[in-house]
Amino acid sequence: MSYDVIVLGAGLAGLSAARDLADAGSDVLVVEARDRVGGRVEQATLDDGRVVQLGGELTGSFQYAYLGLAEELGLTIESSYVEATGQDSYHLIEGVVRGDWMNPGQRALADEVEAKFRDLAATVDPEDPWSHPDAAILDNTSLANWLRSAGGDEAVVRDRALFHLGLADGSPERLSLLAELRKQAAAGAGGFYDENAWEGLRVAEGSASVALRMAEQLGDRVRLGAIVERVSVNPGGCTVTLAGGETLAAAAVVSAMPVGPLRDIEITGVSKPRLESLARQRSAVASKVVAAYPSAIWEQVGANGLAYGEGLIGSSWTQAPTGVISVLTGPERIGVLLAAPDDQSACADVARDLAEIFGDGMLSPQQIFYRAWGIDPWSKGYITQWRVGDVMRVGPLHGTHEPPFYVCGSDQWVCGYMEGAVRTGRAAAAAALGRPAPEPVQ
């Protein structure tokens, strides 16, 4: 069969693109390898009826594309874990600390260094970091080394390491300074990281509901269990070959696939520089565990559920249903979980770390879920990871199109978040339609 546009991948980006294309009258087909839509957003219903998020779940005040789409779909936006009462927790080598683990002098120095970072971030254009006069220098400098050069001591570096390993994007010793400046510039250059801006909101019905509602609107335009093996791009028409040999034809192709699985597809008719830019991107190998308890057990020790750690758990935070906690294990620690004999053992490892932070009541969750996004064959990663030198290696072709081949997805934005998926998905649809990219409503 022949279509106007074939979209590769039914995550937030692919569904956002397909929805806009369909609304404009295009004959569009979305092909998805999984047996479900949503990509790296997924939700499950507990035995007691609570709905929990197993993939991406948080958004923030500057993420207008995602918030606008949720509003269009009739979904509800509410505050996230930032509203929780109690103290933050730190699982350090020395033990567990409630509240700020730094002493006042260390925190004051960290604030001074952050002010310098804020000023430098304001000089970076998030849409075009390559135009910065010192782009190559900034990209080839690690965040950790810059912190030291800016006057930070090892406590300042350790504080940032706790955060970045908790976020699952790797150690600041190997993180591109330019990438981090670009990321925070996109959020308004407010400092190292504004939790309210990035994570202060969530969809009350669940982030996966955004994907599910778009898929419902698209109906039979979404085809599940369709594994793409080859894509041939030509001005006169494109073909997409599925596993088993079936060939689909279209005037244009929109790739909404994560960069890892995209490398496994044979693509012809797209220029070598464009393909090399795509291939040079990388995603962090990380996992997420979600544990459900009868109540918010962490409150018994005066904690709010938010934790950063130097053990197996990189970070934890609470979900909307009372008694549910999310956990990330980052790329430099996930080996412990991947080496476990089975998922049950991996979950038990995480529960033991949770117990060290919040008390023995965390040892026996009612239900627990493990998603190794970093090795999932259809994601091969969590958020976009930018190591030293990566921004320049990927280059200014990042996120651009080569008609009739268009790209979108979390990996094609500043960093891997749901906002990036929606923003680039809708922009790819507009480009395919010959229209300017939509301006998110603020």
N, C-alpha and C positions, 0 to 999 in steps of 0.2 A: 504493500500500500504506500501511497505518497501523501505527505503532509506539507503544510507551510513551514512548520518548525518542529523539530524533535528536540526535547530537553532531556539531557542525561542526568538523572538523579532526582529523587523526590524528597529531598530535604527542604529546609526553609527557603533556600535560594531557588532551587528548581521549581518549587510550587509557586513561589512569588512571581517568578518570571512567567510561568505557564498561565497563571491566573490573569495577569495583565494582558498577555497575548490573546487568550481566549476572549476576554472582555472586549478586545479591539476587533474581534471577528476572525482571528487567525485560526486555522485548523491545526491544532497543536497536540502532540502526543508526548507524555512523560514516560520514560522507561526507567525502572528502578530494580536493582538487583535483589534487594531485600524482599521479604514477604510483608512488609509494612511500609508506610510513609514516615517521614520525619527525620531520617538520617540520624544525626547526633542529638536530636531531641526525642525522648521516649518517656512514656509514663506507664505506671502499673497501678492497679487497684488492690489495696490490702484486703485481707479477709474481713476486716471490720468496716470496709467501705472508704477508707482514706485513700486519696489519690496522691502518689508520690512521683517525683521527677527523677529519672535515671540518667539523663543527659543534661544538656544546657537548660538552665532554669531561671537565670537572673538577668535583669536589664537595668537601665538607669536613665536619669533625667535627660541626658543629651542624646539618647539613642532614639531619635525622632522617627526614623523609618520603621523600626520595629513597633514602637508605641502606636504610630499611626495605623499600621496594618492591624494590630490587635483591636484598635477602636473600630476600624472598618468591619471587622469580623464579629463585632458585638461582644467582645471579651472585656473582662474587668481588670483594671490595674490596681494593685495594692502595694503597701510597703512590704519590704522583705525583712530579712534577719536583722537589719540595722536598727529595727525598732525593739529588738529583744532586750530585756532588762538583765542585769548581772554583769560580771566582769569577763573580759577577754582572757583566754588561757594560752600559755606557752609551754610546750613540752620540750624542754631543753635537755641537753646531755646531763646538766647538773640536777635536773628535777623539774617539777611542774611549778610554774609561777602564775598567779592570778594578777591581772592588771598589767601595767607596763613593766616589762622585764628590765628595762634600762634604768639607771639611776638618773637623777635630775641633770647632772652635768653631761652625761652621755646623750640624753634626749635633747638638751639645748644644742649640743654640737650637731646632732642629726638634723635639727630644725634649720641650723645655719647652712648646712650642705644642701638641704632640700630647697632653700631659697635660691641658691645658685643654680640648681637643676631647673627650677621653675623659670628662671630668667632665660636659661639656655633653650628650654623647650619652646618658649615663646618665639624663638627665631626660626623654628622649623615649620615648614608648610606640610601638613600631614598628607595632602594630595600630591605633593611633589617634593619629597625630602631630598631627591637627587640634585635639586637646584641650589641647595645650601652651599655656600662657598667652601665650607669645611666638611662636606658630606663624606668624602673618602676617609678623612681622619677620624671623624666621629664614628663611622661604621666599623673601622678597624681598631677601635678602642672598646674594651669591655666596660660595662657599667661599673664593675667592682674597681677597676683601675682608675676610672674617672673619679669615683667616690674618694679614693685615696688622694688623688691629685688635687681634689677640691678641699682637702683638709680633714676628711673623715678618718676616724681611727678604725680599728678592726671591729669595734662594737657597732659602728655605723654600717660597715660592710655586712656584718652578721645579721643585723636587723633587716637589711634588704634581702639577704639570702633566705631568711625565714619566709619573707613574703613571696619571693619569686619561686622558690621551690614549693611553697604552698599553693601558688597559682598554677603550678605544673608547667611552667614554661622554661625551666632549667636554671642553673646557677648563674648569678650575676657575673661570675668569673668568666663565663662564656657567652654572655648576652650582649648583643650589639647595643652600644650607647645610642646610636642614631635610631635604631628601631624603637627603643624605649622612649626616646624624646618624641618621636613621631606619634607613638601611641598616646602619650599624655597630651601632646598638642591637639590631637583629635578630640580629647575630652575637655579642652579649654585651658591646658597648661596650668593646672592648679597645683601641681606638686608631684610627688612620687606616685600617688594613687589616691583618688577620691572615691571611697567605697560607695558613697551615696550616688555619685555620678555614674559609676560603672555597675553597681549591684544593689542600689537602694530600692528597686522596684521588681515586681514579678506579676505574672498573669495569674489571677486568683484561680482560674479554672485549670491552670497548668500550662507550661510553655508548649508542651506537645499538642495542646488543643489548638494552637495557631496552625500547625501543620494539618491536623485532622480536619479542621473546618475548611481549609483551602482544598484539601483533597475531596471533601464531600461536594464542594461546589464544582470541582472539575469532573467528578464522576468517572465515566469510562475513558476519559482522556488520560488517566493514569494506569499504567500497566506494570504490575508487580512481577517479581521473579524473572525479570528480563535482564540478563547479564550481557553487557556490551563488550565485544572483543575487538572490533575495528571500526574506524570512522574515516571515511573518505570525503574530503572537502573540495568542492569545485564551484566556480561561479555559476555554472549551469545547473547545479544540483548536487546534493550531498547524499551519501548512503551511510547507514548505520547497520553493522552486521552483528547479530546476536549470537550467543553460544547456541550451537545446533545448526547454524548456517542461515537462519532467516535474515533477509535483508529488507531494511526499511528505507524509503527515500523521502527526502525533504528538500525544500529550497534553502533552509538554514539549519544550523545545529547550535544549541546553547549547552555548553558544558557546565553543569552545576555539581560536578563531582569533586570530592576532596583530592588534594594533589597526590596523595599516596596511591590510591586506586587508579587515578588517571594515568600514572606512569605505566600501568600494566596494559593499557589500550594502545593498539597500533593506530597511529593517526597519520594520514597522508594529506597533502594539499595545504598544509599550514607551514609557514616559513620556519626555518631552522632556529632563528633567534627567538621567535615566539614560543616554540616548543621547549627550547633550552631554558627560557625564563620560567616556564611552568615547572619544568623538571627540577630546577634548583630550589624551589620552595620546599619547606619541610614543616611537618607538624610534630608536636611533642608526643612522645609515647607515654601515655598516662592512663590512669584508671579511676573509676568512681565507684564508691560503695555507698549505699543508702541503707540505713538501719532504722527500724521502727520499734518504739517502746510504748508501753501503756501511757506514759506521761513524760514530761520533760525532766528526766532524772538529773541532768546536769545542774538544774536550778538548786538542788539540794546542797551543792557545794558553793553556791553563789556565782556560778558561771552562766554565761549567756549562750553557750554552745559554739561560739566562734573561737577557734584555736589555730595556732600555727605551731608546727613541730619539727624537730630534728630527728625524729624516728621514722617509722613507717608512714605515719599520717603527715602529709604536708599541710593540710588545712581541713577544718570542719566548720560547718555552719548549719543553722536550723532551717528546715522547710516549713511551709505554712501549716500543715497539719501538726497539732501538738504531739510532741514525742518523736518526731522524725528528724534525723540528722544526716547530712551529706558529708562525704569524706573524699578528698582527692589524694592520690598517691602519684607523685611526679616522676618524670623520666629518669631521674638519677637514683630512684629508690624502688621503682616498680619491679626490679628483678626479684625481690623477695616474694612478691605475689605471683609472678609468672613462674617461679620455681616451685610453687606449692603443688602438691599432688593432685588437687582438684579445687574447684571453686569454693566448696565448703571450708576447706582448710584455709584458703586465702581470706575468706570472710572472718574466720575465727582469729586469724592474725590481726586483722583490723580491730575486731572487738576487744582484743586484749590491750591494744594501744589506747582505745577509747576508755577502757577501764582505768588505765594508768592516769589518764587526764581527768576523768570525771567521776571515777568511783566504780566499785565492783558491780553496781547495778547495770552497767553497760555491757557486762559479759554475756547476757542472755537476751538479745533482742527478740521480739515477737516474730519479725520477718526481716530478712536482710537480702539485698540484691547487689550483685557484682557485675560491673560492665568494664571490661578491659578495652576501652576505646582505642588504645594505642596499637593493639594487634588485631582488632576486628578487621576482617578482610575488606569490608566496604567503607571503612573510615581510615584505618591505618594512622590514627593520630587523634589528638584532642584539639587544643588550640594551636594556632600558627606559632612556630618557633623560629626566632631570628637569632642565629648565632653570629659571632663577630664576622663581619665581612659579607653577610648574606644579603643585606639590602642592596649593596652595589652589585653583587653577583646576579641577583634577580633582575635588577635594573628597572628603568622607567616603563618597560612594557608590562610591569605588574598590573594586573586588573584590566588591561586594555583588550580591545577586540580586533579581530582580523576577519571582517565579513567575507563569507557568510558563516564564520566560526566566531561564536561569542562565549565569553567566560563570566562566571559569577560564583559566589560562594564565600564562606567565612574566610578562606585562605586568600581571597582576592581583595581583601580590605586591609586596614591598618593592622588588625590582629584578629584572631579567630573568635568572634562572638556572634550571637544571633543577629545583632544589629547589622554586622557586615554581610551576613547571608541575605537578609531582606533588602538592604540598601543596594547591593550589587545585583541581586536577582531582578529587582524592578528596573534598575538601570540597563541591564542587558536586554530586557524586553523592550524598553524604549528605543535602544539602539537598533535592535532588529526591526522595529517598526519605523525607523527613520525619524524618531522624535527625540527631543532633548531629554536628558535624564530628569526624572521628577525631583522636585525640591521637597524634602521632608518638611511637614508642617511643624513648627516649633510651638 
